[in-house]
Each structure stands twice: as C-alpha cells, then as structure tokens.
Amino acid sequence: MSHSSSLFGLEIPSTFHASIRAWASFDVPGDYSDDEQTLFRSVALAYADPKRPTMRQLYNEVCNILDEDEKRSGITTPKPSASTFRRLILSLPSDLVDYMRYGQRPDRFAIFETARPFVDRSGL
C-alpha cells in the first residue's frame, strides 16, 4: 500500500514525495529567510492543485499573505518578484504538476473496457 500526502484535500501519491522534497531543497533566489522560502514554496506548490490556479493568482496570494503579516506584526518582509515566483512554480516537478492538475493519461485498455457494455454489439 502506498503512502500519500494531501494537497488541498487531494492525495499526492508517494511516488512524487522524493521529487517534491528535492524541489523544496533548492533555495529561492534572493535574500529570504527559511520561513519566507517555506511560504513561497508552499504557495507555489498550490499550482499543482486540480482547480488549476494561475501563477498570477498564487503570486497575488503570496503578496496578500505578506501584507497581512506586515499589518499584524509591523515587520516588512520582502516580496519575491513576480518573475522569481514564476520561475519557482515552473521549477516544480512537471510529472507532479501534470498528474495533479490534469490527471492521469487514460489507459487504452481501460477506455475499451469501460465502453464495452455500451458499444459492443455482439451481446445484442
């Protein structure tokens, strides 16, 4: 049985865990604390959500989170540039993004097996 984690309520198959950890191990370009990098990576990972958020929506979310934090704490945190955040998203493991955003490729055998009861005329 494979272990999986969830992404916004959806399971991330364990086959992707190592590639996500490897992706998360690289520093975000710029002078950001570990906590800031964790925030940026967390929001960037949301790009893999099947609801297919845009890069712009996620960038705006990062900025909103930082703005809200600044209002509460009075501490200004540098925001990543839109292009830096876009590059972070584009560096996500492509197989994860494809799987989570668009689902698995249809299996040809499964296509025919699913359709058989409806299209097979030999059983008529």
N, C-alpha and C positions, 0 to 999 in steps of 0.2 A: 504494500500500500504506500503510495507516495504522499509525502507531507507537502502541504501547501500553505501559503500565507494569503492574506486577502488584500485587495486593492479596492477600496471603496465598496466593500461588501462582496466583491468577486474574488474568487480564488486565483492566486498566482501559483501555477504548478511548480513543484520543487525543481524541475529541470531548468528553470530560469534563475533560481536563487544565486548560484555562483556568478552568473554574468551580471546580475544586479549588484552584488557585493563588489565585484571588480570595477564596475562603472562608478560606484559610490566611493571607491578608494582614491580616485584621482581628484586633485584639488581643483576647485572652481577658480578660473583665472581672476586675479585681483587680490587685494589685501583684506580678506574676510576671516572672521573668527570661525572656529569649528561649528559653533551654534548657527551662525549665519549660513555656512555652507550646508549644514544639515537641513535648514529651512529651504534653501534654494533647491537642493536635491529632492526633498520631499515633494515640493510643489511641481518640480519638473517631472517626477515620476508619475504624477497625475495625468500626464499626457497619454499614458498607456490605457487610460480609462475607456471603456466601450462607449461612453457618452461622447467621446471624441472632442474634448475641449480644445480650443485653438491655442496656439502658442501665445497669442496676444492676450487671451483671457487669463491664462496662467501667469503671464508676466504681470498683468494688472493685479492679480491676486497677491503675488509676492509684494508688490508695491503697497497694496492696501494693508496687508499684514504688518509691514514695516511702519507705515504711517500710524496705524492704530497703536502699535507698541510704543512709538515715539510719544504719542499723546498721553499714554499711561505712565511711561517711565521718565519722559523728558530727555531721553538719550536718543540722539540721532544715529541711525545705522545707515551706512552707505548702501545704496541700492545698486544691484548689478545693472549694467546697461542692457537694453533690450537685445542687442546683438550677442552679448555674453550669455544671457539666459537662453536665447535661441540655440546657440551652439551647445549649451548644456543639454537641452532637450534632444537635439539632433545626435548627440553622442550616446543616447540611450541604446541599449542592445536592440537592434532592428527586429530580431526574431520575437522579442518580448512585445514590442510595440505592435507588430503585425498580428500576433496572436491575440493580444488583449483588445486592441481597437477593432480588428476586423474578423476575428475568429479564425478557426482552422480552415484550411482548404478542404473543400468537400472531397471525400473519398469516393472514387468512381464506383467501387463495389457497393458502397452504402447508398449511393444515388439510385442505382438499379434495384437494389433490394427494397428500398423504400417505395419506389414507384411501381414495382411488380404487381401488387394487388390491384392497382388501379388501371394499369395499361396492358397487362398480359391478357391476350385474347384466347390463349389456349385453354384457360379454365372456364370459358363460357359454355 
